Amino acid sequence: MELKRYDEIESFPFGNLEIRDMTPSVFRQAKMAEVEVPIGADNPPYAAVENEKVYVGISGDIEFKVGGENVRIRRGDVLVVNRGEQYSYHNGGYEKGRLFVIQAPA
């Protein structure tokens, strides 16, 4: 068993985002993290070559652009970005956004 306490994990900056790595030490390939997206912040276009990503909305209103299609993620929404798909996201809302992301090899 492994327990990771949220309050004991320090976040770190990643561009204009804040990342809190929640990956259990027993995971060899998959990764898990919380991403804080301040108002006005964005993640520039990117295409993961090796991983699929699952984004779960925790709070806020984050606008994703995936393969040319716009979609908004809110609390409880789940978005899967397939390996090789180009995507980006932006917080154009009125509150800090939070996402939970799981990355796994395709």
CNS distance restraints for C-alpha pairs under 8 A (distance, minus, plus):
assign (resid   2 and name CA) (resid  24 and name CA) 7.07 0.50 0.50
assign (resid   4 and name CA) (resid   8 and name CA) 7.68 0.50 0.50
assign (resid   4 and name CA) (resid   9 and name CA) 7.79 0.50 0.50
assign (resid   4 and name CA) (resid  22 and name CA) 7.11 0.50 0.50
assign (resid   4 and name CA) (resid  24 and name CA) 7.37 0.50 0.50
assign (resid   5 and name CA) (resid   9 and name CA) 6.81 0.50 0.50
assign (resid   6 and name CA) (resid  22 and name CA) 7.81 0.50 0.50
assign (resid   9 and name CA) (resid  20 and name CA) 6.70 0.50 0.50
assign (resid   9 and name CA) (resid  21 and name CA) 7.45 0.50 0.50
assign (resid   9 and name CA) (resid  22 and name CA) 7.68 0.50 0.50
assign (resid  10 and name CA) (resid  20 and name CA) 6.36 0.50 0.50
assign (resid  11 and name CA) (resid  18 and name CA) 6.11 0.50 0.50
assign (resid  11 and name CA) (resid  19 and name CA) 5.19 0.50 0.50
assign (resid  11 and name CA) (resid  20 and name CA) 4.30 0.50 0.50
assign (resid  11 and name CA) (resid  21 and name CA) 7.23 0.50 0.50
assign (resid  12 and name CA) (resid  18 and name CA) 5.54 0.50 0.50
assign (resid  12 and name CA) (resid  19 and name CA) 5.33 0.50 0.50
assign (resid  12 and name CA) (resid  20 and name CA) 6.58 0.50 0.50
assign (resid  13 and name CA) (resid  17 and name CA) 5.84 0.50 0.50
assign (resid  13 and name CA) (resid  18 and name CA) 4.59 0.50 0.50
assign (resid  13 and name CA) (resid  19 and name CA) 6.23 0.50 0.50
assign (resid  14 and name CA) (resid  18 and name CA) 5.82 0.50 0.50
assign (resid  14 and name CA) (resid  19 and name CA) 6.59 0.50 0.50
assign (resid  15 and name CA) (resid  43 and name CA) 7.96 0.50 0.50
assign (resid  16 and name CA) (resid  37 and name CA) 7.64 0.50 0.50
assign (resid  16 and name CA) (resid  38 and name CA) 7.66 0.50 0.50
assign (resid  16 and name CA) (resid  41 and name CA) 5.94 0.50 0.50
assign (resid  16 and name CA) (resid  42 and name CA) 7.08 0.50 0.50
assign (resid  16 and name CA) (resid  43 and name CA) 7.93 0.50 0.50
assign (resid  17 and name CA) (resid  35 and name CA) 6.77 0.50 0.50
assign (resid  17 and name CA) (resid  36 and name CA) 5.78 0.50 0.50
assign (resid  17 and name CA) (resid  37 and name CA) 5.31 0.50 0.50
assign (resid  17 and name CA) (resid  38 and name CA) 6.89 0.50 0.50
assign (resid  17 and name CA) (resid  41 and name CA) 6.93 0.50 0.50
assign (resid  17 and name CA) (resid  42 and name CA) 7.59 0.50 0.50
assign (resid  17 and name CA) (resid  43 and name CA) 7.75 0.50 0.50
assign (resid  18 and name CA) (resid  35 and name CA) 5.75 0.50 0.50
assign (resid  18 and name CA) (resid  36 and name CA) 5.01 0.50 0.50
assign (resid  18 and name CA) (resid  37 and name CA) 6.93 0.50 0.50
assign (resid  19 and name CA) (resid  33 and name CA) 6.58 0.50 0.50
assign (resid  19 and name CA) (resid  34 and name CA) 5.80 0.50 0.50
assign (resid  19 and name CA) (resid  35 and name CA) 4.77 0.50 0.50
assign (resid  19 and name CA) (resid  36 and name CA) 6.46 0.50 0.50
assign (resid  20 and name CA) (resid  33 and name CA) 5.42 0.50 0.50
assign (resid  20 and name CA) (resid  34 and name CA) 5.08 0.50 0.50
assign (resid  20 and name CA) (resid  35 and name CA) 6.55 0.50 0.50
assign (resid  21 and name CA) (resid  31 and name CA) 7.91 0.50 0.50
assign (resid  21 and name CA) (resid  32 and name CA) 6.26 0.50 0.50
assign (resid  21 and name CA) (resid  33 and name CA) 4.40 0.50 0.50
assign (resid  21 and name CA) (resid  34 and name CA) 6.61 0.50 0.50
assign (resid  22 and name CA) (resid  31 and name CA) 7.64 0.50 0.50
assign (resid  22 and name CA) (resid  32 and name CA) 5.23 0.50 0.50
assign (resid  22 and name CA) (resid  33 and name CA) 4.89 0.50 0.50
assign (resid  22 and name CA) (resid  34 and name CA) 7.12 0.50 0.50
assign (resid  23 and name CA) (resid  27 and name CA) 6.85 0.50 0.50
assign (resid  23 and name CA) (resid  30 and name CA) 7.70 0.50 0.50
assign (resid  23 and name CA) (resid  31 and name CA) 5.13 0.50 0.50
assign (resid  23 and name CA) (resid  32 and name CA) 4.72 0.50 0.50
assign (resid  23 and name CA) (resid  33 and name CA) 6.65 0.50 0.50
assign (resid  24 and name CA) (resid  31 and name CA) 7.97 0.50 0.50
assign (resid  27 and name CA) (resid  31 and name CA) 7.15 0.50 0.50
assign (resid  29 and name CA) (resid 104 and name CA) 6.42 0.50 0.50
assign (resid  29 and name CA) (resid 105 and name CA) 6.75 0.50 0.50
assign (resid  30 and name CA) (resid 102 and name CA) 7.07 0.50 0.50
assign (resid  30 and name CA) (resid 103 and name CA) 5.42 0.50 0.50
assign (resid  30 and name CA) (resid 104 and name CA) 4.38 0.50 0.50
assign (resid  30 and name CA) (resid 105 and name CA) 6.84 0.50 0.50
assign (resid  31 and name CA) (resid 102 and name CA) 5.65 0.50 0.50
assign (resid  31 and name CA) (resid 103 and name CA) 5.07 0.50 0.50
assign (resid  31 and name CA) (resid 104 and name CA) 6.61 0.50 0.50
assign (resid  32 and name CA) (resid 100 and name CA) 7.34 0.50 0.50
assign (resid  32 and name CA) (resid 101 and name CA) 5.67 0.50 0.50
assign (resid  32 and name CA) (resid 102 and name CA) 4.51 0.50 0.50
assign (resid  32 and name CA) (resid 103 and name CA) 6.43 0.50 0.50
assign (resid  33 and name CA) (resid 100 and name CA) 5.80 0.50 0.50
assign (resid  33 and name CA) (resid 101 and name CA) 5.41 0.50 0.50
assign (resid  33 and name CA) (resid 102 and name CA) 6.71 0.50 0.50
assign (resid  34 and name CA) (resid  98 and name CA) 6.92 0.50 0.50
assign (resid  34 and name CA) (resid  99 and name CA) 5.70 0.50 0.50
assign (resid  34 and name CA) (resid 100 and name CA) 4.48 0.50 0.50
assign (resid  34 and name CA) (resid 101 and name CA) 6.28 0.50 0.50
assign (resid  35 and name CA) (resid  98 and name CA) 5.60 0.50 0.50
assign (resid  35 and name CA) (resid  99 and name CA) 5.08 0.50 0.50
assign (resid  35 and name CA) (resid 100 and name CA) 6.18 0.50 0.50
assign (resid  35 and name CA) (resid 101 and name CA) 7.34 0.50 0.50
assign (resid  36 and name CA) (resid  96 and name CA) 7.06 0.50 0.50
assign (resid  36 and name CA) (resid  97 and name CA) 5.83 0.50 0.50
assign (resid  36 and name CA) (resid  98 and name CA) 4.57 0.50 0.50
assign (resid  36 and name CA) (resid  99 and name CA) 6.57 0.50 0.50
assign (resid  37 and name CA) (resid  41 and name CA) 5.91 0.50 0.50
assign (resid  37 and name CA) (resid  42 and name CA) 7.20 0.50 0.50
assign (resid  37 and name CA) (resid  90 and name CA) 7.88 0.50 0.50
assign (resid  37 and name CA) (resid  91 and name CA) 6.43 0.50 0.50
assign (resid  37 and name CA) (resid  96 and name CA) 5.84 0.50 0.50
assign (resid  37 and name CA) (resid  97 and name CA) 4.83 0.50 0.50
assign (resid  37 and name CA) (resid  98 and name CA) 5.91 0.50 0.50
assign (resid  37 and name CA) (resid  99 and name CA) 7.83 0.50 0.50
assign (resid  38 and name CA) (resid  91 and name CA) 6.76 0.50 0.50
assign (resid  38 and name CA) (resid  95 and name CA) 7.36 0.50 0.50
assign (resid  38 and name CA) (resid  96 and name CA) 4.55 0.50 0.50
assign (resid  38 and name CA) (resid  97 and name CA) 6.17 0.50 0.50
assign (resid  39 and name CA) (resid  91 and name CA) 5.37 0.50 0.50
assign (resid  39 and name CA) (resid  92 and name CA) 6.19 0.50 0.50
assign (resid  39 and name CA) (resid  93 and name CA) 6.29 0.50 0.50
assign (resid  39 and name CA) (resid  94 and name CA) 6.43 0.50 0.50
assign (resid  39 and name CA) (resid  95 and name CA) 5.97 0.50 0.50
assign (resid  39 and name CA) (resid  96 and name CA) 5.31 0.50 0.50
assign (resid  39 and name CA) (resid  97 and name CA) 7.33 0.50 0.50
assign (resid  40 and name CA) (resid  90 and name CA) 6.83 0.50 0.50
assign (resid  40 and name CA) (resid  91 and name CA) 5.23 0.50 0.50
assign (resid  40 and name CA) (resid  92 and name CA) 5.38 0.50 0.50
assign (resid  40 and name CA) (resid  93 and name CA) 7.59 0.50 0.50
assign (resid  41 and name CA) (resid  90 and name CA) 5.86 0.50 0.50
assign (resid  41 and name CA) (resid  91 and name CA) 5.61 0.50 0.50
assign (resid  41 and name CA) (resid  92 and name CA) 7.77 0.50 0.50
assign (resid  42 and name CA) (resid  88 and name CA) 7.49 0.50 0.50
assign (resid  42 and name CA) (resid  89 and name CA) 5.52 0.50 0.50
assign (resid  42 and name CA) (resid  90 and name CA) 4.11 0.50 0.50
assign (resid  42 and name CA) (resid  91 and name CA) 6.29 0.50 0.50
assign (resid  43 and name CA) (resid  88 and name CA) 5.49 0.50 0.50
assign (resid  43 and name CA) (resid  89 and name CA) 5.26 0.50 0.50
assign (resid  43 and name CA) (resid  90 and name CA) 6.41 0.50 0.50
assign (resid  44 and name CA) (resid  87 and name CA) 7.97 0.50 0.50
assign (resid  44 and name CA) (resid  88 and name CA) 5.25 0.50 0.50
assign (resid  44 and name CA) (resid  89 and name CA) 6.98 0.50 0.50
assign (resid  45 and name CA) (resid  86 and name CA) 6.36 0.50 0.50
assign (resid  45 and name CA) (resid  87 and name CA) 5.30 0.50 0.50
assign (resid  45 and name CA) (resid  88 and name CA) 4.45 0.50 0.50
assign (resid  45 and name CA) (resid  89 and name CA) 7.85 0.50 0.50
assign (resid  46 and name CA) (resid  86 and name CA) 5.37 0.50 0.50
assign (resid  46 and name CA) (resid  87 and name CA) 5.52 0.50 0.50
assign (resid  46 and name CA) (resid  88 and name CA) 6.35 0.50 0.50
assign (resid  47 and name CA) (resid  83 and name CA) 7.25 0.50 0.50
assign (resid  47 and name CA) (resid  84 and name CA) 5.17 0.50 0.50
assign (resid  47 and name CA) (resid  85 and name CA) 5.36 0.50 0.50
assign (resid  47 and name CA) (resid  86 and name CA) 4.29 0.50 0.50
assign (resid  47 and name CA) (resid  87 and name CA) 6.29 0.50 0.50
assign (resid  48 and name CA) (resid  52 and name CA) 7.14 0.50 0.50
assign (resid  48 and name CA) (resid  83 and name CA) 5.56 0.50 0.50
assign (resid  48 and name CA) (resid  84 and name CA) 5.36 0.50 0.50
assign (resid  48 and name CA) (resid  85 and name CA) 7.04 0.50 0.50
assign (resid  48 and name CA) (resid  86 and name CA) 7.58 0.50 0.50
assign (resid  49 and name CA) (resid  83 and name CA) 5.76 0.50 0.50
assign (resid  49 and name CA) (resid  84 and name CA) 5.16 0.50 0.50
assign (resid  50 and name CA) (resid  83 and name CA) 6.21 0.50 0.50
assign (resid  50 and name CA) (resid  84 and name CA) 7.69 0.50 0.50
assign (resid  50 and name CA) (resid 105 and name CA) 5.81 0.50 0.50
assign (resid  50 and name CA) (resid 106 and name CA) 6.39 0.50 0.50
assign (resid  51 and name CA) (resid  82 and name CA) 7.54 0.50 0.50
assign (resid  51 and name CA) (resid  83 and name CA) 5.31 0.50 0.50
assign (resid  51 and name CA) (resid 103 and name CA) 5.99 0.50 0.50
assign (resid  51 and name CA) (resid 104 and name CA) 5.24 0.50 0.50
assign (resid  51 and name CA) (resid 105 and name CA) 4.37 0.50 0.50
assign (resid  51 and name CA) (resid 106 and name CA) 5.28 0.50 0.50
assign (resid  52 and name CA) (resid  80 and name CA) 7.31 0.50 0.50
assign (resid  52 and name CA) (resid  81 and name CA) 5.87 0.50 0.50
assign (resid  52 and name CA) (resid  82 and name CA) 4.81 0.50 0.50
assign (resid  52 and name CA) (resid  83 and name CA) 4.72 0.50 0.50
assign (resid  52 and name CA) (resid 103 and name CA) 5.75 0.50 0.50
assign (resid  52 and name CA) (resid 104 and name CA) 5.52 0.50 0.50
assign (resid  52 and name CA) (resid 105 and name CA) 6.12 0.50 0.50
assign (resid  52 and name CA) (resid 106 and name CA) 5.50 0.50 0.50
assign (resid  53 and name CA) (resid  80 and name CA) 5.78 0.50 0.50
assign (resid  53 and name CA) (resid  81 and name CA) 5.14 0.50 0.50
assign (resid  53 and name CA) (resid  82 and name CA) 6.60 0.50 0.50
assign (resid  53 and name CA) (resid  83 and name CA) 7.66 0.50 0.50
assign (resid  53 and name CA) (resid 101 and name CA) 6.64 0.50 0.50
assign (resid  53 and name CA) (resid 102 and name CA) 5.64 0.50 0.50
assign (resid  53 and name CA) (resid 103 and name CA) 4.57 0.50 0.50
assign (resid  53 and name CA) (resid 104 and name CA) 6.59 0.50 0.50
assign (resid  54 and name CA) (resid  78 and name CA) 6.84 0.50 0.50
assign (resid  54 and name CA) (resid  79 and name CA) 5.68 0.50 0.50
assign (resid  54 and name CA) (resid  80 and name CA) 4.50 0.50 0.50
assign (resid  54 and name CA) (resid  81 and name CA) 6.32 0.50 0.50
assign (resid  54 and name CA) (resid 101 and name CA) 5.49 0.50 0.50
assign (resid  54 and name CA) (resid 102 and name CA) 5.16 0.50 0.50
assign (resid  54 and name CA) (resid 103 and name CA) 6.56 0.50 0.50
assign (resid  55 and name CA) (resid  78 and name CA) 5.66 0.50 0.50
assign (resid  55 and name CA) (resid  79 and name CA) 5.10 0.50 0.50
assign (resid  55 and name CA) (resid  80 and name CA) 6.39 0.50 0.50
assign (resid  55 and name CA) (resid  81 and name CA) 7.97 0.50 0.50
assign (resid  55 and name CA) (resid  99 and name CA) 6.31 0.50 0.50
assign (resid  55 and name CA) (resid 100 and name CA) 5.68 0.50 0.50
assign (resid  55 and name CA) (resid 101 and name CA) 4.54 0.50 0.50
assign (resid  55 and name CA) (resid 102 and name CA) 6.70 0.50 0.50
assign (resid  56 and name CA) (resid  73 and name CA) 7.81 0.50 0.50
assign (resid  56 and name CA) (resid  75 and name CA) 7.52 0.50 0.50
assign (resid  56 and name CA) (resid  76 and name CA) 6.28 0.50 0.50
assign (resid  56 and name CA) (resid  77 and name CA) 5.66 0.50 0.50
assign (resid  56 and name CA) (resid  78 and name CA) 4.56 0.50 0.50
assign (resid  56 and name CA) (resid  79 and name CA) 6.52 0.50 0.50
assign (resid  56 and name CA) (resid  99 and name CA) 5.56 0.50 0.50
assign (resid  56 and name CA) (resid 100 and name CA) 5.02 0.50 0.50
assign (resid  56 and name CA) (resid 101 and name CA) 6.32 0.50 0.50
assign (resid  57 and name CA) (resid  73 and name CA) 5.76 0.50 0.50
assign (resid  57 and name CA) (resid  74 and name CA) 5.05 0.50 0.50
assign (resid  57 and name CA) (resid  75 and name CA) 4.42 0.50 0.50
assign (resid  57 and name CA) (resid  76 and name CA) 5.22 0.50 0.50
assign (resid  57 and name CA) (resid  77 and name CA) 5.26 0.50 0.50
assign (resid  57 and name CA) (resid  78 and name CA) 6.56 0.50 0.50
assign (resid  57 and name CA) (resid  98 and name CA) 6.51 0.50 0.50
assign (resid  57 and name CA) (resid  99 and name CA) 4.79 0.50 0.50
assign (resid  57 and name CA) (resid 100 and name CA) 6.54 0.50 0.50
assign (resid  58 and name CA) (resid  74 and name CA) 6.98 0.50 0.50
assign (resid  58 and name CA) (resid  75 and name CA) 4.60 0.50 0.50
assign (resid  58 and name CA) (resid  76 and name CA) 6.25 0.50 0.50
assign (resid  58 and name CA) (resid  97 and name CA) 7.45 0.50 0.50
assign (resid  58 and name CA) (resid  98 and name CA) 5.21 0.50 0.50
assign (resid  58 and name CA) (resid  99 and name CA) 5.28 0.50 0.50
assign (resid  58 and name CA) (resid 100 and name CA) 6.79 0.50 0.50
assign (resid  59 and name CA) (resid  74 and name CA) 6.24 0.50 0.50
assign (resid  59 and name CA) (resid  75 and name CA) 4.97 0.50 0.50
assign (resid  59 and name CA) (resid  96 and name CA) 7.57 0.50 0.50
assign (resid  59 and name CA) (resid  97 and name CA) 5.20 0.50 0.50
assign (resid  59 and name CA) (resid  98 and name CA) 5.09 0.50 0.50
assign (resid  59 and name CA) (resid  99 and name CA) 7.11 0.50 0.50
assign (resid  60 and name CA) (resid  74 and name CA) 6.00 0.50 0.50
assign (resid  60 and name CA) (resid  75 and name CA) 6.93 0.50 0.50
assign (resid  60 and name CA) (resid  91 and name CA) 7.98 0.50 0.50
assign (resid  60 and name CA) (resid  93 and name CA) 7.00 0.50 0.50
assign (resid  60 and name CA) (resid  94 and name CA) 7.80 0.50 0.50
assign (resid  60 and name CA) (resid  95 and name CA) 5.79 0.50 0.50
assign (resid  60 and name CA) (resid  96 and name CA) 5.91 0.50 0.50
assign (resid  60 and name CA) (resid  97 and name CA) 4.05 0.50 0.50
assign (resid  60 and name CA) (resid  98 and name CA) 6.45 0.50 0.50
assign (resid  61 and name CA) (resid  72 and name CA) 6.47 0.50 0.50
assign (resid  61 and name CA) (resid  73 and name CA) 5.80 0.50 0.50
assign (resid  61 and name CA) (resid  74 and name CA) 5.01 0.50 0.50
assign (resid  61 and name CA) (resid  75 and name CA) 7.86 0.50 0.50
assign (resid  61 and name CA) (resid  91 and name CA) 6.55 0.50 0.50
assign (resid  61 and name CA) (resid  92 and name CA) 7.56 0.50 0.50
assign (resid  61 and name CA) (resid  93 and name CA) 5.76 0.50 0.50
assign (resid  61 and name CA) (resid  95 and name CA) 7.84 0.50 0.50
assign (resid  61 and name CA) (resid  97 and name CA) 6.25 0.50 0.50
assign (resid  62 and name CA) (resid  72 and name CA) 5.56 0.50 0.50
assign (resid  62 and name CA) (resid  73 and name CA) 5.20 0.50 0.50
assign (resid  62 and name CA) (resid  74 and name CA) 6.72 0.50 0.50
assign (resid  62 and name CA) (resid  89 and name CA) 6.66 0.50 0.50
assign (resid  62 and name CA) (resid  90 and name CA) 5.79 0.50 0.50
assign (resid  62 and name CA) (resid  91 and name CA) 4.81 0.50 0.50
assign (resid  62 and name CA) (resid  92 and name CA) 7.05 0.50 0.50
assign (resid  62 and name CA) (resid  93 and name CA) 7.23 0.50 0.50
assign (resid  62 and name CA) (resid  97 and name CA) 6.57 0.50 0.50
assign (resid  63 and name CA) (resid  70 and name CA) 6.85 0.50 0.50
assign (resid  63 and name CA) (resid  71 and name CA) 5.81 0.50 0.50
assign (resid  63 and name CA) (resid  72 and name CA) 4.40 0.50 0.50
assign (resid  63 and name CA) (resid  73 and name CA) 6.31 0.50 0.50
assign (resid  63 and name CA) (resid  89 and name CA) 5.44 0.50 0.50
assign (resid  63 and name CA) (resid  90 and name CA) 5.27 0.50 0.50
assign (resid  63 and name CA) (resid  91 and name CA) 6.25 0.50 0.50
assign (resid  63 and name CA) (resid  92 and name CA) 7.32 0.50 0.50
assign (resid  64 and name CA) (resid  70 and name CA) 5.70 0.50 0.50
assign (resid  64 and name CA) (resid  71 and name CA) 5.29 0.50 0.50
assign (resid  64 and name CA) (resid  72 and name CA) 6.03 0.50 0.50
assign (resid  64 and name CA) (resid  73 and name CA) 7.31 0.50 0.50
assign (resid  64 and name CA) (resid  87 and name CA) 6.93 0.50 0.50
assign (resid  64 and name CA) (resid  88 and name CA) 5.69 0.50 0.50
assign (resid  64 and name CA) (resid  89 and name CA) 4.16 0.50 0.50
assign (resid  64 and name CA) (resid  90 and name CA) 6.52 0.50 0.50
assign (resid  65 and name CA) (resid  69 and name CA) 5.38 0.50 0.50
assign (resid  65 and name CA) (resid  70 and name CA) 4.46 0.50 0.50
assign (resid  65 and name CA) (resid  71 and name CA) 6.37 0.50 0.50
assign (resid  65 and name CA) (resid  87 and name CA) 5.35 0.50 0.50
assign (resid  65 and name CA) (resid  88 and name CA) 5.34 0.50 0.50
assign (resid  65 and name CA) (resid  89 and name CA) 6.10 0.50 0.50
assign (resid  66 and name CA) (resid  70 and name CA) 6.50 0.50 0.50
assign (resid  66 and name CA) (resid  71 and name CA) 7.78 0.50 0.50
assign (resid  66 and name CA) (resid  81 and name CA) 7.36 0.50 0.50
assign (resid  66 and name CA) (resid  85 and name CA) 6.79 0.50 0.50
assign (resid  66 and name CA) (resid  86 and name CA) 5.90 0.50 0.50
assign (resid  66 and name CA) (resid  87 and name CA) 4.30 0.50 0.50
assign (resid  66 and name CA) (resid  88 and name CA) 6.73 0.50 0.50
assign (resid  67 and name CA) (resid  85 and name CA) 5.94 0.50 0.50
assign (resid  67 and name CA) (resid  86 and name CA) 5.45 0.50 0.50
assign (resid  67 and name CA) (resid  87 and name CA) 6.28 0.50 0.50
assign (resid  73 and name CA) (resid  77 and name CA) 5.71 0.50 0.50
assign (resid  73 and name CA) (resid  78 and name CA) 7.42 0.50 0.50
assign (resid  73 and name CA) (resid  79 and name CA) 7.54 0.50 0.50
assign (resid  81 and name CA) (resid  85 and name CA) 6.48 0.50 0.50
assign (resid  81 and name CA) (resid  87 and name CA) 7.67 0.50 0.50
assign (resid  82 and name CA) (resid 106 and name CA) 7.89 0.50 0.50
assign (resid  83 and name CA) (resid 106 and name CA) 6.40 0.50 0.50
assign (resid  91 and name CA) (resid  96 and name CA) 7.63 0.50 0.50
assign (resid  91 and name CA) (resid  97 and name CA) 6.79 0.50 0.50
